[in-house]
Amino acid sequence: MGFGISHRGRIAAILFAAAFGAVTVARAGQEGGPAPVALPHVARLLGQGAPLVIIAFGSSSTEGVGATSRATTYPSRLQTELRAALPARSSVNVLNRGVGGEDADDMMRRLPKIIAELPGLVIWQTGSNDPLKGVPLERFIRETRRGIEAMRRAGIDVMLMEPQDCRVLQAVSGSLLYRDAIRSLGAEFGVPVIRRFDLMREWRIGRTLTEAHLMSPDALHMTDGGYALLARAVSDQILVASGRVPAVPGALVAAKDAAQRL
C-alpha cells in the first residue's frame, strides 16, 4: 500500500496534527482567533530565513531501529519533509541523536551535550523504555520536567513525542501512565506533544498502512512506512506550532473526518 501524499492528504495531516498534537492551536482555530505560536524560536528563525537546527533526541524509535537505512529513519525523513514544505531560502537540518534502549535517566545524562549543540528545537521522544525497564513513574516525571526546564532556560523550543501503540508496551502494566504523564507535562509547560499513540491508532483505523507495513516483526519498532508517516505528521505539527500554517476553524472535528480519508 503506497503512502505518497496528495494536497488533500497534506491538509488532512495538518488538521490531524493540530487536533492531536497542538491542542492550543486547534482550540484557537475553533474560536476563530489567531493561532498561538508554541515554537517561538523556530518561528523567529524561519521568519528571518536563518538556519534552523533540529535535534531528534530519544531512544530506538529516534535512532531508527526497524528502518532499512539511515535515510529511512524518521529524523532523516523529517528533514526531507520540512525542506520540501518551506521556502527555498530556509535552511533546516535535523540531527539524529537517538540511542536505543535509553530511559529518562540515560537521556538526562546526555542532555547537556544536546543543549551544547544549540539547536532551535529539540524533539524529545521518551517514555517507551521506562515502563519496560521499571523506572518509577514519579522519577520519569521528575526527570522529564527537569529536562524541559533546562532546555527552555537555554532558549530551545521543545516538542515531546509520546510512546508508540504496540503489542510490547500493551503487555506492560501501567505503560499508558507514562504516555499520560507526557501529555500532562506538555500541558503544564505549553509544549507541543506528538501524540504518536493516537496517530498510530488512526493509521490502523483508516487503513493507511497494514500492521505489517507499519510495525517491525518485533512488535515494538516501526518500519520504513511507519517512520515515513511519523515524519510527515511531525513536519506538519512543526509547521502549525510555528505559525507557518494557520489554524483552521473546527480543526478537531475536521481532523477526525479527514484522517479516515488519508
WONORCOR-V285076 format. One record per residue. N is the residue number from 1. SS is DSSP state (hx for helix, st for strand, lp for the rest). PSI is psi in radians with two decimals (999 if undefined). Layout:
n:N ss:SS psi:PSI
n:N ss:SS psi:PSI
//
This chain:
n:1 ss:lp psi:2.22
n:2 ss:lp psi:2.89
n:3 ss:lp psi:0.58
n:4 ss:lp psi:2.52
n:5 ss:lp psi:2.32
n:6 ss:lp psi:3.04
n:7 ss:hx psi:-0.77
n:8 ss:hx psi:-0.71
n:9 ss:hx psi:-0.66
n:10 ss:hx psi:-0.82
n:11 ss:hx psi:-0.73
n:12 ss:hx psi:-0.70
n:13 ss:hx psi:-0.69
n:14 ss:hx psi:-0.76
n:15 ss:hx psi:-0.74
n:16 ss:hx psi:-0.74
n:17 ss:hx psi:-0.73
n:18 ss:hx psi:-0.67
n:19 ss:hx psi:-0.74
n:20 ss:hx psi:-0.29
n:21 ss:hx psi:-0.25
n:22 ss:lp psi:1.27
n:23 ss:hx psi:-0.64
n:24 ss:hx psi:-0.62
n:25 ss:hx psi:-0.81
n:26 ss:hx psi:-0.71
n:27 ss:hx psi:-0.70
n:28 ss:hx psi:-0.65
n:29 ss:hx psi:-0.71
n:30 ss:hx psi:-0.62
n:31 ss:hx psi:-0.09
n:32 ss:lp psi:0.13
n:33 ss:lp psi:3.08
n:34 ss:lp psi:2.52
n:35 ss:lp psi:2.31
n:36 ss:lp psi:2.58
n:37 ss:lp psi:1.89
n:38 ss:lp psi:-0.25
n:39 ss:lp psi:1.30
n:40 ss:hx psi:-0.65
n:41 ss:hx psi:-0.67
n:42 ss:hx psi:-0.78
n:43 ss:hx psi:-0.75
n:44 ss:hx psi:-0.81
n:45 ss:hx psi:-0.75
n:46 ss:hx psi:-0.67
n:47 ss:hx psi:-0.57
n:48 ss:hx psi:-0.14
n:49 ss:lp psi:0.37
n:50 ss:lp psi:2.73
n:51 ss:lp psi:2.41
n:52 ss:st psi:2.10
n:53 ss:st psi:2.17
n:54 ss:st psi:2.28
n:55 ss:st psi:2.14
n:56 ss:st psi:1.91
n:57 ss:st psi:2.23
n:58 ss:st psi:-2.65
n:59 ss:lp psi:-2.42
n:60 ss:hx psi:-0.52
n:61 ss:hx psi:-0.53
n:62 ss:hx psi:-0.76
n:63 ss:hx psi:-0.68
n:64 ss:lp psi:0.47
n:65 ss:lp psi:2.28
n:66 ss:lp psi:-0.38
n:67 ss:lp psi:2.66
n:68 ss:lp psi:-0.26
n:69 ss:lp psi:2.91
n:70 ss:hx psi:-0.60
n:71 ss:hx psi:-0.34
n:72 ss:hx psi:0.18
n:73 ss:lp psi:2.84
n:74 ss:hx psi:-0.68
n:75 ss:hx psi:-0.71
n:76 ss:hx psi:-0.76
n:77 ss:hx psi:-0.58
n:78 ss:hx psi:-0.75
n:79 ss:hx psi:-0.76
n:80 ss:hx psi:-0.76
n:81 ss:hx psi:-0.82
n:82 ss:hx psi:-0.71
n:83 ss:hx psi:-0.59
n:84 ss:hx psi:-0.55
n:85 ss:hx psi:-0.46
n:86 ss:lp psi:2.80
n:87 ss:lp psi:2.72
n:88 ss:lp psi:-0.48
n:89 ss:lp psi:-0.21
n:90 ss:lp psi:2.33
n:91 ss:lp psi:1.97
n:92 ss:st psi:2.21
n:93 ss:st psi:2.24
n:94 ss:st psi:2.08
n:95 ss:st psi:2.28
n:96 ss:st psi:1.96
n:97 ss:st psi:0.77
n:98 ss:st psi:2.43
n:99 ss:lp psi:2.03
n:100 ss:lp psi:2.47
n:101 ss:lp psi:-0.06
n:102 ss:lp psi:2.50
n:103 ss:lp psi:-3.02
n:104 ss:hx psi:-0.67
n:105 ss:hx psi:-0.79
n:106 ss:hx psi:-0.78
n:107 ss:hx psi:-0.59
n:108 ss:hx psi:-0.55
n:109 ss:hx psi:-0.50
n:110 ss:hx psi:-0.28
n:111 ss:hx psi:-0.71
n:112 ss:hx psi:-0.66
n:113 ss:hx psi:-0.63
n:114 ss:hx psi:-0.81
n:115 ss:hx psi:-0.66
n:116 ss:hx psi:-0.34
n:117 ss:lp psi:-0.13
n:118 ss:lp psi:0.91
n:119 ss:lp psi:2.79
n:120 ss:lp psi:-0.47
n:121 ss:st psi:2.40
n:122 ss:st psi:2.20
n:123 ss:st psi:1.89
n:124 ss:st psi:1.83
n:125 ss:st psi:2.11
n:126 ss:lp psi:3.00
n:127 ss:lp psi:0.02
n:128 ss:lp psi:-0.84
n:129 ss:hx psi:-0.40
n:130 ss:hx psi:-0.87
n:131 ss:hx psi:-0.56
n:132 ss:hx psi:-0.57
n:133 ss:hx psi:0.01
n:134 ss:lp psi:0.42
n:135 ss:lp psi:2.19
n:136 ss:lp psi:2.44
n:137 ss:hx psi:-0.74
n:138 ss:hx psi:-0.68
n:139 ss:hx psi:-0.68
n:140 ss:hx psi:-0.80
n:141 ss:hx psi:-0.78
n:142 ss:hx psi:-0.80
n:143 ss:hx psi:-0.70
n:144 ss:hx psi:-0.72
n:145 ss:hx psi:-0.77
n:146 ss:hx psi:-0.70
n:147 ss:hx psi:-0.77
n:148 ss:hx psi:-0.79
n:149 ss:hx psi:-0.72
n:150 ss:hx psi:-0.74
n:151 ss:hx psi:-0.69
n:152 ss:hx psi:-0.70
n:153 ss:hx psi:-0.55
n:154 ss:lp psi:0.04
n:155 ss:lp psi:0.52
n:156 ss:lp psi:2.28
n:157 ss:st psi:2.60
n:158 ss:st psi:2.38
n:159 ss:st psi:2.49
n:160 ss:st psi:2.49
n:161 ss:st psi:2.13
n:162 ss:lp psi:2.99
n:163 ss:lp psi:2.84
n:164 ss:lp psi:2.80
n:165 ss:lp psi:1.83
n:166 ss:lp psi:2.85
n:167 ss:hx psi:-0.63
n:168 ss:hx psi:-0.82
n:169 ss:hx psi:-0.53
n:170 ss:hx psi:-0.51
n:171 ss:lp psi:-0.10
n:172 ss:lp psi:2.04
n:173 ss:lp psi:2.28
n:174 ss:lp psi:0.06
n:175 ss:hx psi:-0.55
n:176 ss:hx psi:-0.34
n:177 ss:hx psi:-0.53
n:178 ss:hx psi:-0.68
n:179 ss:hx psi:-0.83
n:180 ss:hx psi:-0.60
n:181 ss:hx psi:-0.70
n:182 ss:hx psi:-0.73
n:183 ss:hx psi:-0.70
n:184 ss:hx psi:-0.72
n:185 ss:hx psi:-0.64
n:186 ss:hx psi:-0.77
n:187 ss:hx psi:-0.69
n:188 ss:hx psi:-0.74
n:189 ss:hx psi:-0.05
n:190 ss:lp psi:0.58
n:191 ss:lp psi:2.26
n:192 ss:st psi:2.44
n:193 ss:st psi:2.18
n:194 ss:st psi:1.88
n:195 ss:lp psi:1.28
n:196 ss:hx psi:-0.65
n:197 ss:hx psi:-0.87
n:198 ss:hx psi:-0.71
n:199 ss:hx psi:-0.81
n:200 ss:hx psi:-0.67
n:201 ss:hx psi:-0.73
n:202 ss:hx psi:-0.65
n:203 ss:hx psi:-0.64
n:204 ss:hx psi:-0.81
n:205 ss:hx psi:-0.76
n:206 ss:lp psi:-0.03
n:207 ss:lp psi:0.63
n:208 ss:lp psi:-0.71
n:209 ss:lp psi:2.63
n:210 ss:lp psi:2.85
n:211 ss:hx psi:-0.69
n:212 ss:hx psi:-0.53
n:213 ss:hx psi:-0.27
n:214 ss:hx psi:-0.74
n:215 ss:st psi:2.58
n:216 ss:lp psi:2.86
n:217 ss:lp psi:-0.35
n:218 ss:lp psi:-0.06
n:219 ss:lp psi:0.39
n:220 ss:lp psi:-0.70
n:221 ss:lp psi:2.70
n:222 ss:st psi:2.92
n:223 ss:lp psi:-3.10
n:224 ss:hx psi:-0.74
n:225 ss:hx psi:-0.74
n:226 ss:hx psi:-0.74
n:227 ss:hx psi:-0.60
n:228 ss:hx psi:-0.77
n:229 ss:hx psi:-0.71
n:230 ss:hx psi:-0.79
n:231 ss:hx psi:-0.71
n:232 ss:hx psi:-0.76
n:233 ss:hx psi:-0.72
n:234 ss:hx psi:-0.75
n:235 ss:hx psi:-0.82
n:236 ss:hx psi:-0.68
n:237 ss:hx psi:-0.66
n:238 ss:hx psi:-0.74
n:239 ss:hx psi:-0.70
n:240 ss:hx psi:-0.87
n:241 ss:hx psi:-0.30
n:242 ss:lp psi:0.08
n:243 ss:lp psi:0.17
n:244 ss:lp psi:-0.40
n:245 ss:lp psi:2.20
n:246 ss:lp psi:2.63
n:247 ss:lp psi:2.59
n:248 ss:lp psi:2.25
n:249 ss:lp psi:2.39
n:250 ss:lp psi:0.47
n:251 ss:hx psi:-0.65
n:252 ss:hx psi:-0.71
n:253 ss:hx psi:-0.80
n:254 ss:hx psi:-0.63
n:255 ss:hx psi:-0.71
n:256 ss:hx psi:-0.72
n:257 ss:hx psi:-0.75
n:258 ss:hx psi:-0.60
n:259 ss:hx psi:-0.54
n:260 ss:lp psi:-0.34
n:261 ss:lp psi:-0.01
n:262 ss:lp psi:999
//
